[in-house]
Amino acid sequence: MILYNNQNMLIEFADGKLQICMPALQVIVAGKEGILQNGERKWNFTQPEEILDVTLTWEDNEGRSAAYMHLCLQYASGSEYWYLYPKYPFLCTECHPDGRTFTLGTPHIQLTSVELVDKTDHHDSLLKESVHQYYKYHKARGNMFLLEDTVQDRGLLIVKHSPCPDSAVRRATDGDLVLDYNGNAILRGCGYGAAYGVGAPEELYDAYKCLYGSLCIKPEVNFIMSNTWGDRSRDAAMKEDFVLRELECAHHLGVDIVQLDDGWQKGISSNSTYAAENRGGVFEGFWDFDKDFWVLDPVKFPGGMDVILKKAEELGIEMGFWFAPDSAEDFVNWEKDVEVVRTLVEEHGARYIKLDGVVLRSELCEKNYIAMLDAISQLDGGKLQFNLDITNDERLGYFCGIPYGTLFVENRYTDFKNYYPHRTLRNLWQLSKYIPAIKFQFEVLNPRRNAELYGDDPLAPNTYDIDWIFASVMPSNPLIWMEMQHLTETDTESLRKIIAVYRQHREEMAKMPVTPVGDLPNGVDWSGFHWQNGNSQGYLALFRGITEEETHTFDIPVQGMQYTVLQSNTDVTVNETDDGLRVTLGKKRGYVFLQYKA
C-alpha cells in the first residue's frame, strides 16, 4: 500500500514491511530487520519491535524549519516518530526506545566519537574527539559517532539529539554508544531522539551540518548584537542615558541590535551589583521573591521604554533583552514567563531575547521548558528570535532543542584574565566543523581594558587589532560584548570599517557553508575559515598568529580564481600554487578577508 508519493519521496507499508525511497536515502524494514542505504553504501539494523502500523503527515512547520515528512510508527508497546528530509541521507527519530542495533558486519571498523562541551564558564576546551579501532567491546561517550568501514568505504554517522553528556537528565549510564561483543552498535539513553546518516565517511559531517541547518531557524543574515555585560559594570550602568549613548554608538559602528542584559528589570538578581543589599538577589524563584520582578525599572528608565524605542527606531537599531525563565519547581511558572516575554515584545519592542539562568533538573523541567520555547516561538508572528545561553548549569546544549534560536556560547572577561582572542577563534573553529557557524554567537571584547593584568603576555588581548578580533568571529553572529562608548577612537574606526565591509557581504556569506581551514588556532600558527558556494565563488578569512612564518600555504581546493582583498590590517599577497593557496601577511597577528570568483 502506497502511503505517499510526492516531494521526491515514495513511502509504502504493507504486511509489516516499510519501504522509504528518497534521492539520498532508502529505508527498508521487514519485521525487525532493517536496511539504511545511500547508493551502494548500506548498513543493516535491527528494530526494537515489529512495526504494526504507520501514519504520516507532510509538515511545513510554519517556516520554523525545512519541510519534512512526519511518520508515526506504531509498536505493540507504544509509538515512535520518524522525521525525513528528502534532500539529506538521514533518518531522524524522536524518543525512540533503546534497542535499535546496527550491525557492523566487519571487524575493520573505526569509530570516531565527538563530544561537544557546554557549561563554558567552567570549560574552555569545547570539543573532545577520540578514535577507536573496534575490538570486542567499547563504550563511547558523546553526541556524534562516525562508524567507518575502512575496507568498503562506507560510513554511518549516529548523532544523539540530547544535551551534552554531563547535562542530560536521561543520561546513559553505560556509554552513549556501545560496540558489543557480537559486532553491534547500540545507541543508549535515546529518549531524546537521534539522526542516522549513511554515505561516504568523509562527507557525512558536512551532510549533517546541512541537515542541522534545516532543523532550525537560521538567521537570514549573520546579525551583529551588542551587550554591555562584557565590561563587567553588570547592572550598575543600566540607565536610560547610558542606553541612549549605546544606541548612538551602535548606529555609528553598524551594529544591528542593542541587547539590555540583567538590570533593565525592577527585580534584583544574584548577579546584581546591588544583590548584597537586597537579600542576596535570586537566580530562580523570581515570582516568590518579588511579584514585580520582571517589571521595567521605573527609576532607571523614568521615560519607560518609549524614549529608548523612539531613539532606536530613528537610528535603525533593534532591541533585545535578557530574561531568565524561572527554573524553580520544575518550571511550574513557565506560562507566566511566556507572558513576560509577550510584554517585552508587545510593549517594549523586543525582537531578540537572551534566555539565561536555566537549570534542567528533571524530565518535567525539560518538558515545561520546551513548552515555553514552543510558546514564545509563536510570539511576534513567529518572528521573535532568541539566544539560548549554554554557559552554565544543565541546559539543552548543542543538539537538544535544535529548532530554537542561536546559541550564546561563552562569557569571557578581561577583568578575570580569561579572555584571549585566539581561544575564542579556536572554539568557533572547532565547533564549525560539526555545526553551522551561523547557529552561534561569539564575542568581541574591548581589548584595551585591563591590559595591565596580562603583563607582557604576547597573546594578550591588547596586542591584537580590534578588526582582527571581529574578523575571527565573522562566521558566527558577532557579539559586541562591551560598553561601546568606552572604545578608543582608533578602535571605533577600525571596528566600523570592517563591520561596514562585512555588512555588504554577509547576505551572500549566510547562504554558504563555512568550514575551518589551516591549523588548530593556538595563537601562533595560521588558521582561518572558508565560505564556499560550489567551485565558482566564496570567501576566506585567514589569520596569522605570532609565528615568524610570513607566508603560509593553505590546502584549499580552489583554482583559477580572481581574488579581491576586502579588508586587512597588513600588507597582503595571495597566489595560487599546485599545493594550494599561498598567502603572505606582513605582520604578526595579521588577517585578511578575501572574496574570490571564477
N, C-alpha and C positions, 0 to 999 in steps of 0.2 A: 504494500500500500504506500503510495507516494504522499508524504505529508507536506512537502514543499518543493517547488521547482521554480526558482527565480533568483535574482541577485547573484548569479554565478554560483548557485548552491542547489544541490539536489539532496533531499533527505527522504529516506524510505525506512519504514518499520513494518515488519510482518513476521509472524510466527517466532517472536522473540529475537529477531535479528534486526539490528540497527545499522544502516549504511548512510554515511555522510560524505558527499563529494564537493570539494571546493577547489579553486585553482591551485592552492598551495598545500592542501591537506586533505587526506582521506582518512575516515574513521570507520572501522567495521567492528561490530560487537555481535557475537553469536553465543548465546548462553552466557558463560562467564569469561569467554576468551575474546580478546580484542586485538586490533592492529591499529597503530598510528603510522601513516605513510605519507612521505613527500617525495614524489618521483620514485626513484629506485631505493631510496632510503626508508627503512621501516623498523619499527620496534613493536614487539609483542607485549601485551599486558593482560593481566587477569583482573576482572571486576570483583568487587566485594560481594555482589549479589547479581542474580539474573534480572534483566530489565523486563518488567511486566507490561508497562505502557509508557508512551511518550506523548506529551503535548508540547506545542511550541507556539511562539508568537514572534513576530518581527518588531523590534523595538528601535525607535529613532532616538529615545532617551532625551527628547526635548532639547537636543543640541548639546547636552552635557557631556557627551562622548560620541564617538563614531557609532553609527547604527550597527546593530548586532542581532543575531538570532538567539533567542532565549528558549532553551529546551528544559522541560521538567521530566526527569526520569523517575518513574515510579518503581520502587522495590517493595518486597514483602514487608520490610521493616521501616519504610519511610520513603522520602524523596531526596533527590539530588538535582542540582541545577547546573546546566552547562551553558556556556556563552561562546558563540562562534562569530568571528570577524572574518568575512570572506577573503580579505587580502592577505591574511597572515597565517603562517603554518603552525598555529597554536590552538589547542583545546583548553579553554578556561573553565574552571569549575568553582562552585561556591559551596562551602560547608559539606564537602564530601566526607564520607567516613574513612577511617583508617582501613587499609586493606587492599587498595589498588596497587598491584605489584607489577613492575616492569621486568621483563626477562632480559638479562644481559646477553645471553646467547654465545658468549665467548669469554675466555679468561683475559683477553687483551683489551681491557677497559681501563681508561684513565679517567679519574674523577677530579674535577676542579670544583672546590667549594668556595663560595663567595659569601662573606658575612659583612653587611654594612652596619655601622655602629652609629647610634644616636646618643642621647644624653651628652651632648658635646660640651657642656660646661665641665665635664669630667674627663672627656676624651678628645685627643687631637689626632688620633690615628683612626680614621673613619672607615677603613677598609682592611679586611683580613682575607687573604687568599691562601688556599692550601691545595696541593696537588697530591693525589693518592693513586698508586697503581693497585688495582683490585687484587686482593689476596685473602681468601677465606671470609673474613668478617670485618666490617668497618662501620663506625658511627660517625657521621659528619654533622657539623653544626653550620647554620647559616640560613640564607633565604634563596640563594641561587646555586644550582648544581648542574654542571655540564658533564654528562657522560659521553665519552668519546671512544668509539670503536676504532682503534688506530689501524686496524687491518682493512676494514671495509669502508673507512672514511664516512662514517655516519655518526651523527650527534643527536643526543636527546637533552634538551635543556628543561629542567624542572625548576619552577620558581614558586616558592611558598609565599602566598599573599597574606602575610601575617606581620605583626610588629617584629622588631628586632628580637633575637632570641632572649635577651635579658629582660625584655619588656612585655613579652607575650603572656597574657593571662592563661591561655590554653596552651602552654608550652609543652613540648615533648620532653619526656624525662629520659628517653633512651636514644637521643640523637634526632635531628630533624630529618635526615635521610640515612637509611640503613642499607648497607650492602650485606646480604646474609650469606650463609654457607652454601645455599642452594643456587647462587648466581642470580639473585633477585635484587632489585632496587625498590625500597619501600619508603614513601613519604609519611612522616609521623606528625601527629598533632595538627591535622589538616582541616580542622573545623573552620579555619579562616578562608579556605579556598586555595587554588593553585592554578598555574598555567603550565602546559606541557607542549614543547615545541620540537619539531623534527626537521633536520636539514643538515647541511654541511657544517661541521663543528665551528669552523672559522667565521661563519655567517650568522650564527644563532644569537649572539649577544646583540648585534646590530638589529636583527629582526625583532628581538624582544623590545629594544628601545622604541622601535616604530609602533609595536603593539601598545606599549606603555603610553605613548603619546596619544593613542586612540582611546585609551581607557579614561582619560581625564580631560578636564577643561584646560587647555593651554592658552596663555595669553596670545592674542593675535600678533602682538609685537612685544619684545622684551621691554618691560617698564622700568623706570628709574624712580625709586622711592627714597625719601629721606626720613630718618627717625633720629631724634636728638639724644636718645638714651646712651649712645656710644661715647658721649663726652662725660658721662657719669655725674652730671648735675642731678640725675634722676628727676624727681618731680619738683625740685626747688625752683627751676627756671620756668616751669609751665605756667605762663600767664598770657593774657591777651596781647600785650605789647610785644612780648617775646615771640609769640606765634606769628604775629603780623610781620616782624622782621625776617623770620624764617621763610615766610611766603615770598617776600621780596627777593631773598637770596635764591630760592628755588627757581623763580622766574628768570633771574639773571643767569643761572647756571644751565637751565634747561631741564630741570627735574620735573617729573610728571606729577608726583604725589607727595604730599606732606602728611606724614602719619603722626598723630599725637599719641605718645606712649602713656604709661601709667602716670596719673596725676591730673588728667582732664576731669576726672570724676570727683565727687564730694567725699566718697569713702577713702579710707587710708589703708593701703596695702602694707604687707610686712616689708616690702622693698622701699617704702617711702622714706624720705628724709625726716618726716615727722612721725614715724612709727612709734618711737620711744614714748612720746607724749600722748599717744592715742592707743593705749592698751597693747602696744606692740604691733598693731595692724593685723591684717589677716591675708591669707592667700587662698583660702576656701572658707565656706561658711559665711559668705558675704551677706546673705539675706538675714541671718540671725544676728550678725554683727551690727548691721546698720540697714534699716529698711530703705533708706535713701542712698545706699552706697553708690548706685550707678546713675545718679542724677548729676548733670553738669554742674561743676563747682561755681556758684554764683559770685564768690569772692574773686577767684582767679579770672573769671570771664563775666565781668559786670554787664557787658552788652549781649550776653548769651552767645550763641554761635552765629548770630546774624551778621555781626561785624566781620568775623572771620570768613564766613561764606561769601560775603559780598566782595571782600578783597581777593579771595581765591578765584572767584568767577571772573573778576576783572583781569587777573593775571593768567587765567587758563590753567589753574592748578586744581587737581582733585584732592579730596580729603580722605584720610584714613584714620582709624582709631585702634588703640589697644583695648582688648577685652579679655577677661579671664572668666570663662564659664565656671559655675560652682560645682566642684568635684565632690562636695560633701554628700554623704548618704547616697552613694551610687548615682549621682547626678539627678537626684529626685526633683531638683528645681529647673530642669532643662527647658521646660516650656516657658518659665519666667525669663530665662536667659534669652530665648528667642525673641521675646518682646523687648528686651533691652536692645538687641541688635536692630529690631524693627524701628525703634525710636531713633537710634543712631542714623539709620538710613533715611527715614522719612522726615525727621525734624532737624538733624544735624548734618545732613548731606554726605554721610559716609558712603564711599564707593569701595573701600578696602578695609577689612577688619583683620587685625592680628589676634589669633586665638592662643592664649598663653595660660600657664598655671594648671594645665590639665594633669590629673593623676588617674590612670585607669587601673583600678584595683580588682575588678571582678568582671565577669561576663555581663552582668547587668549594667555596670559602668559603661562598658563598650557599647552595649545596645542603646542606652539612653543618649550617650554622646553622639553616636552616629545618627540617631533620630534627630538630634539637634542640628547636626550638619545638613541632613536632608532638608530640614525645615528652613534653615537660613539660606540654603541654596536657591530657594524659590523667591526670596525677597528681591525687591527692585526688578521684578520681571525676569528673575534668573540672572541678572547682570552683576549682582554683588560678588566681588572677589574677596577671598580671604587667604591669609597666610597662616599656616599651621606651624607653630613653634615646636621644634623637636630637641631643644637644648637641655631638657631636664625631665626627670621623673618618667613614669611609664606612659608612653604615648603611642600613636599609631605608626610612627616611623616612616620608612620609605615605601613600603609595599602594602600596607593596610590602609584602606581609605584612599586609594589612588585617585578616585574622581574628584577629590575635594582640594581645591586651591593649590597654591605654591607652598614650598617648604622653607621656613625660616630656619636655616641650618645651624648657625652658631653665633654666640655672643663672644666678642673679643674686645679687650680694652688695653690701651697703652698704660693706663693707671696701674694695672696689675702686671704689666710687662708680659702679657700672654698673647699679644698681637705681633705677628711677623707677616709681612706681605707674602713671602714665598710659601708660608704654611697654608694661608688661605688659598693661594694658587694651587698648591698640592692637593688640598681636599677637593676642590672643584674638579681638578684634572682627573683625579682617581674616580670620583663619582660619575663623571660624564661618560665613562666607558660603558656604564650599565644602565643609566637613567638619563632621559633627555635633560640637558643642562637648563633648559628654559623652565623646568619644574622648580628650580632653586632660587633663593635669594642669598647672595654673598656680599660681604661687607667691604666698604671703602671707608677707612678712618682718616682723621686728620693726622698726618704723620709727624707733625711738628710738636704735638702735645707730648709732654713727659719725656723729651729727648734725653734729659739728664739721667733718667732711670736706667737707660740702656748703655751708658758709658761709651766705650769705643767699639761696641759690637758692630762688625761690618755688615750685618744683616738687619740692623735696627731700622724701624720704620722711617726715621728721619733721614736715612741715607738714600731713600727712593724718591723719585719724582712722582707726584700725585697722579699724573696721567698714566704712568706705568701701572700704578695700583688699580686705577679704573679699568685699564685695558685687560688686566689679568682676570677680571670677573665679568667681562662682557658677554660670555656665553650664557651666564645666568641673568637674573633680573637684578642689576646692580643696586645695592643698598647703601645710600649715603648715610653712614652710621655716625653722625656727628651733629654739632650745632654749627651750621654752615656759616653763620655770621661771624665766627671766630677764625675762619680761614685767613691765611695771609693773602695779600693782593696777588702775589705771584702764583700761589696755588689756585686761587679763584680763577684766574685767567687760563691757566693750564687745564684745569678741570673743565672749564667752559668750552674750550676749543675741542677737546676730544669728545665731549658729550654732543656737541653740535655735529661732528662727523658721524658719530655713532647713530644719532637720530636719523640722519639721511639714509642710512643703510640697514637699519635694524628690521624693517619690514621684510626685506629680501632675506636677511640672515635668519629670521624666525622660520622661514619655510625650509631651511636647510638643516639636515642633521649635522651635529658637531661632534668631532672626535678629538681626543688628546693626541698630540704628536711630540716627538722628542723624548727627552729623559724625564724620569720622575722628578718633579721640582724639589730641589733641595737648597735653593738659594745660590748655588754655584754654577750648575750646568745650564744647558739650553733646553727649553720646553716651549710648548705652545698649544694652540687649538686650530682646527681646520674645519671650516664650514664648506660643504661641498654639495653642489647641485649637478648630479651626473658627472660627466667629464668635461663640461663646457665652461663652467664658471664656479667661483667660490671666493672665500675669504680666508685669510690667515692672520692670526695674532701670535707673534713669535717673541720670545723673551730670552735675553742673555742674563745669566747670573753674574757672580763676581769672578768668573773664570777669566784667565788671561787669554783664552782662545777667542780671538776676534771674529773668526769665520767658522761656521758650522754647516754641515750638510744634513738636511732633513730628508728622511726616506718618505717622500711624499709623491704619490703616483700621478703627477700632472706634468704633461709635456706639451710644448708648442703653444704656450700661453703668453699673453701680454699682461705684465704686472704693473699695478699702479699703487704707489705708496700713498695711503690715505692719511696716516698720522704716524709720527715717530718722535722720539726725544733725542735722536742722534743721527749721524750720517749712516746711510743705508746703501748696500749693494746687493742685488739679487741676480743670480744666474742659474740657468738650468744646466745640469750635468747628467752624465749617464747614471750616476749614483743617486741623483735626487736633486733637491733644491738647495743651492749653496747661498748662504746668507751671511753678510758681514754687517755687524753693528758696531759703531765706532766708539762705544764706551760700555763699561760695566753697568749693569742694571739698565741696559738699553732695551727698547722694544720697537717693533714695527707692526702696524696694522695695514695689511695688504688686501687689495682686490685683484683677482685675475679673471681673464676671459679668453676664450679661444680666438 
